[in-house]
């Protein structure tokens, strides 16, 4: 705002900022309106409609912020292989959780990695010391789920968890049991959501499509009478 005049950004955000105020105003009005008043039902209907709109706007704002963060992660990654970095901004994909874990490599050595749990993939990369803010992309997993390691699998089993996919298992070590359990819970929650979505899609594809067009009964009767 300059010289008391709002800029275009402030003006554009004003309707969004007002929606929560309308919800609070309608709630307060309804609370102070007797149940037998003619306006009581109208206020309840208006409140329900405004709440739906407010929830929709909030969801779109969260989606926009999430996509902005995904693009930020995408731009910070680089790859040394020919396939390059995968496209992270896919329809329906959400960034659920991110953090720093220790990955157990196939040769038994440990490596600190940055990890990103999306709604359908788990991606890990390492910080690139030569370029501040850049990360070396290693791989991503289309996960089936996560769980704790069996006792005796390795001496990190207390703080480690494994992620499974169709053809591989990856092991990561956390800093605490709480962090380990939070990662396992988040991954399994997204895995369950993926399976439910795939099941609904497969069910929809298997439904037969009725392309037959039936003539109205009265039209057929009219045709018989004219013959």
MITIFI-21389 format. One line per field, with one value per residue: x, y, z of N, C-alpha, C in turn; residue in three letters. Coordinates in steps of 0.02 Angstrom, whole numbers, plus 32768, in hexadecimal, padded with zeros to 4 digits. Each point is the difference from the previous one (the first is absolute). Last residue first. Layout:
REM MITIFI-21389
n.east = (X|...)
n.north = (Y|...)
n.up = (Z|...)
ca.east = (X|...)
ca.north = (Y|...)
ca.up = (Z|...)
c.east = (X|...)
c.north = (Y|...)
c.up = (Z|...)
residuo = (ALA|...)
REM end
This chain:
REM MITIFI-21389
n.east = (7680|8011|7FF2|80C8|8099|7FD8|8047|80DF|8039|7FD1|809D|8103|80F6|8107|8111|8102|80E0|807D|80D7|807E|80C1|80E3|808E|7FEE|8071|80E4|803B|7FF8|80B5|80C4|8008|8035|80E3|8087|7FF8|8081|80E1|8035|8019|80C9|80BD|800A|803C|80E5|8087|7FF7|8077|80E6|8039|8000|80B8|80EC|8098|7FFC|8024|7FCC|7FF3|7F7F|7FB8|7F7F|7F6F|7F19|8003|8039|8094|8057|808B|808C|8065|803A|809F|80F8|80A9|7FA0|7F69|7F99|7F0C|7F59|7F98|7F3A|7F5E|7F59|7F98|7FDE|8085|80AB|80E5|80FA|810D|80D0|804E|806B|7FF6|8022|802A|80F5|80DB|80BB|7FC8|7F1D|7F43|7F54|7F15|7F01|7EDD|7F04|7EE9|7F13|7FB5|80E0|80F1|8116|8112|8123|80EA|80FB|8083|80A0|804D|7FF8|7FD7|7F3D|7FA5|7F75|7FB7|7F96|7F77|7F56|7F1C|7EDD|7EEA|7F36|7FBD|7F73|7F6A|7F5F|8049|80FE|8109|80E6|80B8|80FB|810C|80CB|8069|80E4|80A0|8041|7F60|7F74|7F50|7F7A|7F2B|7F3C|7F9A|7F6F|7F27|7F63|7F97|7F45|7F32|7F82|7F7A|7F2E|7F53|7F8E|7F55|7F2F|7F70|7F83|7F38|7F40|7F89|7F6B|7F29|7F5E|7F97|7F4A|7F28|7F90|7F9A|7F2D|7F43|7FB4|7F80|7F1B|7F6C|7FB6|7F5E|7F1E|7FE3|800F|80C6|8093|80E0|80EA|80A7|8027|808E|80E7|8061|802C|80C7|80CB|8032|8051|80E3|809B|801E|808A|80D9|800E|7FDA|80BA|80CC|8036|804D|80E3|809C|801B|8036|7FB6|800A|8050|80E8|806C|8010)
n.north = (76C9|80A1|7FC0|7FB2|809E|8065|7F91|8018|80BE|8007|7FA5|8047|7FAD|7FC0|7FC4|7F9C|7FD1|7FC8|7F97|7F7D|7FDE|7FF9|80BD|805F|7F96|802D|80C4|7FFE|7FA0|8080|8094|7FA9|7FD8|80B6|8047|7F8C|803C|80BF|7FE2|7F9F|808C|807E|7F90|7FD3|80B0|8038|7F7A|802E|80B2|7FDA|7F94|8073|8057|7F73|7F63|7F4B|7F4F|7F6F|7F44|7F90|7FC4|805C|809D|806E|805D|8010|8052|8036|8016|7F38|7F6D|7FF4|7F52|7F39|7F50|7FB9|802A|8075|80E1|80B4|8080|805A|800D|7FFD|80AA|8071|8099|8083|807A|808E|8118|80E5|8111|811D|80CC|8059|7F8F|7F71|7F3B|7F6B|7F45|7F32|7F5A|7F6C|7FBD|7F7B|7FFA|8029|80C7|8075|803B|801D|802A|8011|7F9E|7F7D|7F11|7F08|7EEC|7F1E|7FB5|8051|80DA|80A3|80FC|80D6|80F7|80EF|8083|802A|7FCF|8008|8049|7FBA|7FCD|7FFC|8035|8048|8055|7FC1|7F91|7F98|7FF8|7F8D|7F58|7FB2|801D|8080|80CE|80C8|80C2|80BA|8043|7F87|803D|80B4|7FDA|7FAD|809C|8073|7F8E|8007|80BD|8006|7F83|805B|8098|7FAB|7FBC|80A6|8048|7F7D|8016|80B4|7FEA|7F8C|8073|8090|7FA1|7FCD|80B2|804A|7F8A|802C|80C2|7FF9|7FA6|8091|80BF|801F|7FC4|7F6B|7FC3|80D5|809B|8037|7F6D|801C|80AE|7FDA|7F86|8073|807F|7F8F|7FC9|80AA|8034|7F7F|8042|80BB|7FFD|7FE0|80BC|809A|7FF7|8086|80DF|8020|7FFD|80C2|80DD|80D7|80F6|80B0|8040|7F2C|7EE0)
n.up = (7827|80B5|80E8|806B|8054|80D1|80C1|8041|807B|80E8|809D|7FEF|7FC7|802F|7FEF|8054|805E|80F9|8092|80DD|80C0|8056|8034|80D9|80B1|801B|8074|80EC|8070|801C|80B6|80D4|802F|8041|80E1|809E|8014|8081|80E7|804C|8021|80C8|80CA|8027|804E|80E4|809B|8022|808D|80E6|8061|7FC7|7F60|7F0F|7F11|7F21|7F15|7F24|7F2E|7F0F|7F3E|8010|80CD|810C|80E6|8113|80F3|8102|80E1|8079|7F8C|7FC8|7FEC|7F61|7FD9|80D3|8059|7F58|7F92|7FBC|7F51|7F14|7EE9|7F10|7F3F|7F4C|7FF0|7FAE|7FF2|7FFB|7FFA|8068|8040|8050|807B|8007|7F95|8010|8083|7FF8|806B|7FDD|7FE2|7FCE|8003|7FDC|7FA9|7FE5|807A|8054|8086|8019|806A|8015|8070|8054|8022|8030|7FD0|7FA9|7F18|7F8E|8081|80AF|8063|809A|8016|8002|7F8D|7FBA|7F9E|7F77|7EF7|7F1A|7F06|7F44|7F0A|7FDC|8013|8015|7F46|7FEA|7FCB|7F74|7F5E|7FE7|80DB|80C2|8078|80A8|808B|805C|7F9E|8046|80CC|7FFE|7FAF|8098|808E|7FB0|8004|80C6|8029|7F97|8060|80B8|7FD2|7FC3|80AD|806E|7F9A|8020|80CA|8012|7F9F|807A|80AF|7FD1|7FF3|80CB|8075|7FBA|804B|80D9|8021|7FCE|809F|80AD|7FF4|805A|8108|80C4|807A|8055|7FFA|802A|7FA8|7F19|7FB8|8008|7F52|7F37|7FF4|7FD7|7F21|7F77|8009|7F82|7F1C|7FAB|7F98|7F17|7F72|7FE2|7F70|7F3F|8026|8039|7F51|7F77|808C|80A0|8081|8098|7FED|7FC8|8035)
ca.east = (800E|8004|7FBE|7FD4|8018|7FEB|7FB7|7FF6|8016|7FCB|7FC9|7FC7|7FCF|7FBC|7FD1|7FC1|7FFA|7FC3|7FE3|7FEC|7FB7|7FE0|8010|7FDE|7FB9|7FF7|800A|7FC6|7FC7|8008|7FF4|7FB9|7FDD|800D|7FDB|7FBA|7FFB|7FFE|7FC1|7FCA|8008|7FF1|7FB9|7FDC|800C|7FDC|7FB9|7FF8|8007|7FC6|7FC9|7FDB|8024|7FE8|8008|8013|8001|8032|7FF6|8038|803D|7FF5|7FDD|7FFD|7FCC|8009|7FC3|7FFA|7FED|7FD6|7FB9|7FDD|8005|803F|800D|8038|803B|7FFE|8029|803E|7FFB|803C|7FF7|7FC7|7FFF|7FB7|7FE0|7FBF|7FCD|8017|7FCA|800D|8001|7FF4|7FBA|7FD3|7FCE|801D|8028|803A|8013|8034|8036|8039|803C|802E|8046|8007|7FC6|7FC7|7FC8|7FC1|7FCB|7FC1|7FDB|7FCA|8002|7FC9|8015|8002|8041|8004|800E|802E|7FF0|803D|8009|8043|802E|8046|8031|7FE4|803B|8009|8039|7FEC|7FBB|7FD0|7FBF|7FDF|7FD1|7FBA|7FD2|7FF3|7FB8|7FE4|7FF0|803C|800F|8024|801D|803D|8036|8014|8027|803E|8029|8017|8037|803A|801F|8021|803D|802E|8019|8030|803B|8024|801E|8039|8036|801A|8028|803E|802B|8016|8033|803E|8019|8017|803E|8034|800E|8021|8044|8024|8010|802E|8042|7FFD|8000|7FBE|7FF1|7FD8|7FBD|7FD6|8000|7FD5|7FBA|7FEB|7FFC|7FC3|7FC6|7FFA|7FEE|7FB9|7FDA|7FFC|7FD7|7FBE|8006|8011|7FC5|7FCB|7FFB|7FED|7FBB|7FD6|8004|7FD4|8018|8013|7FDF|7FBC|7FD6|8028|7FD6)
ca.north = (7FCE|8021|8019|7FC8|7FE4|802D|7FF7|7FBF|8008|8020|7FD2|800B|802F|7FE5|8038|7FF7|802F|7FF1|803E|7FFF|8008|7FBF|7FE8|802A|7FF1|7FBF|8009|8023|7FD2|7FD0|8024|800E|7FC2|7FED|802D|7FEC|7FC1|8010|8025|7FCF|7FD9|802B|8010|7FC2|7FF2|8032|7FEE|7FC2|8013|8027|7FD1|7FEC|8018|803F|8005|8042|8007|8031|8017|8011|7FDB|7FC1|800C|7FCB|8011|7FED|7FE5|7FFB|8042|8023|7FEF|803F|801E|8023|8011|7FDB|7FFD|7FCA|7FC6|7FFB|7FDC|8006|8009|7FD8|7FD5|7FFB|7FC0|8006|7FD2|7FBB|7FCF|7FCC|7FBC|7FCD|7FFC|8008|8031|8032|8030|8008|8046|8017|8023|8012|8016|8014|7FEB|7FC1|7FD5|8019|7FD2|8022|7FD5|8025|8014|802E|8041|802D|8043|8005|7FE7|7FB8|7FEF|7FC7|7FC6|7FDD|7FBD|7FE6|8001|8002|8007|7FEF|7FF8|802E|7FF1|7FDB|800B|7FD6|8021|7FF8|8038|7FF6|8006|8041|800A|8017|7FCB|7FEF|7FB9|7FF2|7FBE|7FF8|802B|7FEC|7FC3|8014|801F|7FCA|7FDD|802D|7FFE|7FBF|8003|802E|7FDE|7FCD|8023|8016|7FC5|7FEC|8031|7FF7|7FC2|800E|802A|7FD8|7FD2|8026|8011|7FC3|7FEC|802D|7FF0|7FBF|800A|8022|7FCF|7FCE|8004|7FEF|803C|8009|7FCA|7FCA|7FFD|8032|7FF4|7FC6|8011|802B|7FD6|7FD7|802C|8013|7FC3|7FF3|8031|7FEA|7FC4|800F|800F|7FC1|7FD3|8017|7FD2|7FBD|8001|8008|7FC2|7FCE|7FE7|7FBA|7FDE|7FED|803C|803D|803C)
ca.up = (7FCD|7FBF|7FEB|7FEE|7FC2|7FCB|7FF7|7FDF|7FBB|7FDA|7FF2|802D|7FE7|7FFC|8003|7FDE|7FC8|7FDA|7FE7|7FB9|7FF9|7FF5|7FBD|7FCF|8003|7FE0|7FB8|7FE4|8002|7FC9|7FC1|7FFD|7FF1|7FBB|7FD4|8004|7FDB|7FB9|7FF4|7FFB|7FC2|7FC7|7FFF|7FEF|7FB9|7FD9|7FFE|7FDA|7FB9|7FED|7FF4|803C|803B|801D|8049|8018|8048|8015|8045|802B|7FF2|7FDB|7FC1|7FCF|7FD0|7FBA|7FE2|7FB7|7FE6|802F|7FF9|8001|8042|8005|7FBA|7FE4|802B|8030|7FF0|8026|803F|8029|8047|8015|803B|8001|8009|8020|7FE9|7FFD|7FFF|7FCE|801A|7FCD|7FEF|8038|7FEF|7FD4|8026|7FD5|7FF7|802F|7FDF|802A|7FDC|8035|7FFB|7FDA|8008|7FDB|7FF8|7FF3|7FE8|8006|7FC4|8014|7FDF|8010|8016|8049|8018|7FF3|7FBA|8001|7FD7|7FEC|801C|7FF7|8039|7FEB|8037|8041|802A|8038|802D|803C|8019|7FDD|8000|8041|8009|7FEA|8038|801E|8006|7FC1|7FD0|7FDA|7FFB|7FC2|7FF3|8028|7FE6|7FBD|8007|8021|7FCD|7FD4|8023|8000|7FBE|7FFA|8028|7FDF|7FC4|8016|8017|7FC5|7FE0|802A|7FF6|7FBD|8001|8026|7FD7|7FC7|8019|8006|7FBD|7FE0|8021|7FE8|7FBA|7FFF|8017|7FCA|7FCD|801A|7FDF|7FB8|7FD7|7FE1|7FD2|801D|7FE3|8020|8048|800D|7FF5|8038|803C|7FFB|8006|8047|8025|7FF2|8027|8046|8007|801C|8048|8022|8003|802E|8039|7FEA|7FEA|803C|8026|7FE2|7FC0|7FFE|7FC8|8012|8006|7FFB|8000)
c.east = (7FBF|800D|8002|7FBD|7FD4|8015|7FE7|7FB6|7FF7|8014|7FCB|7FC5|7FC8|7FD1|7FBA|7FD2|7FBE|7FF7|7FC5|7FDF|7FED|7FB5|7FDA|800C|7FD9|7FB6|7FF4|8007|7FC2|7FC4|8005|7FEE|7FB5|7FD9|8009|7FD4|7FB8|7FF9|7FF9|7FBC|7FC6|8004|7FED|7FB5|7FDA|800A|7FD7|7FB6|7FF7|8002|7FC1|7FCA|7FDE|8029|7FEB|8002|801B|7FFA|8038|7FEA|803C|8040|7FFB|7FDB|8002|7FC4|800F|7FBA|7FF4|7FE6|7FD3|7FB4|7FE1|8001|8041|800E|8036|803E|7FF9|8026|8043|7FF6|8042|7FF0|7FBF|7FEE|7FB4|7FDF|7FBD|7FCB|801D|7FCA|800A|8006|7FEF|7FB8|7FCC|7FCF|801C|802B|8041|8012|8033|8039|8037|8043|8027|8048|8006|7FC6|7FC8|7FCB|7FBF|7FC9|7FC4|7FDE|7FC5|8008|7FC3|8015|8007|8042|8008|800A|8036|7FED|8044|8006|8044|802D|8046|8030|7FE8|8043|8006|8039|7FF1|7FBA|7FCF|7FBA|7FD8|7FD7|7FB9|7FD0|7FED|7FB5|7FDD|7FF2|803D|8012|8028|8024|8041|803C|801A|802F|8043|802C|801B|803C|803D|8023|8028|8042|8033|801F|8036|803F|8029|8024|803E|803A|8020|802D|8043|8030|801C|8039|8043|801E|801D|8044|8038|8013|8028|8049|8027|8016|8030|8044|7FFF|7FFC|7FBE|7FEE|7FD8|7FB9|7FD1|7FFC|7FD2|7FB7|7FE7|7FF7|7FBF|7FC3|7FF5|7FE8|7FB5|7FD8|7FFE|7FD7|7FBC|8005|800E|7FC3|7FC6|7FF7|7FE8|7FB6|7FD3|8000|7FD3|8019|8019|7FDA|7FB7|7FD1|802C)
c.north = (7FE1|7FCE|801F|8019|7FC6|7FE3|802B|7FF5|7FBF|800A|8020|7FD5|8009|8036|7FE5|803D|7FF9|8034|7FEE|8042|8001|8005|7FBF|7FE8|8027|7FEC|7FBE|8009|8022|7FD1|7FD2|8023|800C|7FC1|7FF0|802B|7FE6|7FC1|8010|8021|7FCF|7FD9|8029|800E|7FC2|7FF4|8032|7FEF|7FC3|8013|8025|7FCF|7FEA|8012|8045|8001|8046|800B|8032|8015|8011|7FD7|7FBD|8018|7FCA|8016|7FF0|7FE9|7FFE|8043|8027|7FF5|8045|8025|8027|800E|7FD5|8002|7FCA|7FC2|7FFE|7FDA|8005|800A|7FDA|7FCD|8008|7FBB|8012|7FD2|7FBA|7FCB|7FCF|7FBB|7FCE|7FFE|8003|8038|8038|8039|8004|8048|8014|801C|8010|800E|801A|7FE9|7FBE|7FCE|8024|7FCB|8028|7FD5|802B|8019|8029|8042|802C|8044|8006|7FE1|7FB4|7FEA|7FCB|7FC2|7FE5|7FBD|7FE5|8003|8002|8011|7FF9|7FF2|8037|7FF2|7FD4|800C|7FD9|801E|7FF5|803F|7FF6|7FFD|8042|800E|801C|7FC9|7FF4|7FB6|7FFF|7FBE|7FF8|8028|7FEA|7FC5|8017|801B|7FC7|7FE0|802D|7FFA|7FC0|8004|802C|7FDC|7FCF|8026|8014|7FC4|7FED|8030|7FF4|7FC3|800C|8027|7FD3|7FD3|8024|800E|7FC2|7FED|802B|7FED|7FBF|800B|801F|7FCE|7FC8|7FFF|7FED|803F|800A|7FCB|7FC6|8001|802F|7FF2|7FC6|8014|8028|7FD3|7FD9|802B|8010|7FC3|7FF5|8030|7FE7|7FC2|800C|800B|7FBF|7FD2|8012|7FD0|7FBA|7FFE|8003|7FBF|7FC8|7FEB|7FB8|7FDC|7FEF|803C|803E)
c.up = (7FE7|7FC8|7FBA|7FE4|7FE9|7FBB|7FC7|7FF2|7FDA|7FB6|7FD5|7FEB|8034|7FE9|7FF6|800A|7FDA|7FC9|7FD3|7FEC|7FB7|7FF7|7FF0|7FB9|7FCC|7FFF|7FDB|7FB5|7FE3|7FFC|7FC4|7FBE|7FFA|7FEC|7FB7|7FD3|8000|7FD6|7FB5|7FF4|7FF8|7FBE|7FC2|7FF9|7FE9|7FB5|7FD7|7FF8|7FD4|7FB7|7FEA|7FED|8041|803D|8017|804C|8012|804B|800F|8045|802D|7FFB|7FDC|7FC1|7FCA|7FD7|7FB7|7FEC|7FB4|7FE5|802F|8005|8003|8043|7FFA|7FB7|7FE2|802C|8035|7FEA|8023|8041|8024|8049|8008|8035|7FFB|7FFF|801F|7FE3|7FFA|8005|7FC6|801F|7FCA|7FE8|8038|7FF0|7FD4|801D|7FD9|7FF1|8035|7FD7|8031|7FDE|803C|7FF8|7FDB|8008|7FDC|7FF4|7FF9|7FE1|8014|7FC1|8018|7FDB|8009|801A|804C|8017|7FF8|7FB7|8007|7FD9|7FEB|8024|7FED|803E|7FE2|8039|8047|8022|8035|8031|803C|801C|7FD4|8001|8040|800A|7FE8|803B|801F|8005|7FC3|7FCD|7FD4|8001|7FBF|7FF1|8026|7FE7|7FBC|8009|801C|7FC9|7FD5|8021|7FFB|7FBD|7FFA|8026|7FDC|7FC4|8018|8013|7FC2|7FE1|8027|7FF2|7FBC|8001|8023|7FD4|7FC9|801A|8003|7FBB|7FDF|801E|7FE4|7FB8|7FFE|8014|7FC6|7FCB|8016|7FDE|7FB6|7FD6|7FDC|7FCB|801E|7FE5|8024|804B|8010|7FF9|803C|803C|7FFF|800C|8049|8026|7FF5|802C|8049|800C|8020|804B|8026|8002|802E|803A|7FEC|7FED|803D|8027|7FE8|7FBB|7FFE|7FC9|800C|8000|8000)
residuo = (UNK|UNK|UNK|UNK|UNK|UNK|UNK|UNK|UNK|UNK|UNK|UNK|UNK|UNK|UNK|UNK|UNK|UNK|UNK|UNK|UNK|UNK|UNK|UNK|UNK|UNK|UNK|UNK|UNK|UNK|UNK|UNK|UNK|UNK|UNK|UNK|UNK|UNK|UNK|UNK|UNK|UNK|UNK|UNK|UNK|UNK|UNK|UNK|UNK|UNK|UNK|UNK|UNK|UNK|UNK|UNK|UNK|UNK|UNK|UNK|UNK|UNK|UNK|UNK|UNK|UNK|UNK|UNK|UNK|UNK|UNK|UNK|UNK|UNK|UNK|UNK|UNK|UNK|UNK|UNK|UNK|UNK|UNK|UNK|UNK|UNK|UNK|UNK|UNK|UNK|UNK|UNK|UNK|UNK|UNK|UNK|UNK|UNK|UNK|UNK|UNK|UNK|UNK|UNK|UNK|UNK|UNK|UNK|UNK|UNK|UNK|UNK|UNK|UNK|UNK|UNK|UNK|UNK|UNK|UNK|UNK|UNK|UNK|UNK|UNK|UNK|UNK|UNK|UNK|UNK|UNK|UNK|UNK|UNK|UNK|UNK|UNK|UNK|UNK|UNK|UNK|UNK|UNK|UNK|UNK|UNK|UNK|UNK|UNK|UNK|UNK|UNK|UNK|UNK|UNK|UNK|UNK|UNK|UNK|UNK|UNK|UNK|UNK|UNK|UNK|UNK|UNK|UNK|UNK|UNK|UNK|UNK|UNK|UNK|UNK|UNK|UNK|UNK|UNK|UNK|UNK|UNK|UNK|UNK|UNK|UNK|UNK|UNK|UNK|UNK|UNK|UNK|UNK|UNK|UNK|UNK|UNK|UNK|UNK|UNK|UNK|UNK|UNK|UNK|UNK|UNK|UNK|UNK|UNK|UNK|UNK|UNK|UNK|UNK|UNK|UNK|UNK|UNK|UNK|UNK|UNK|UNK|UNK|UNK|UNK|UNK|UNK)
REM end
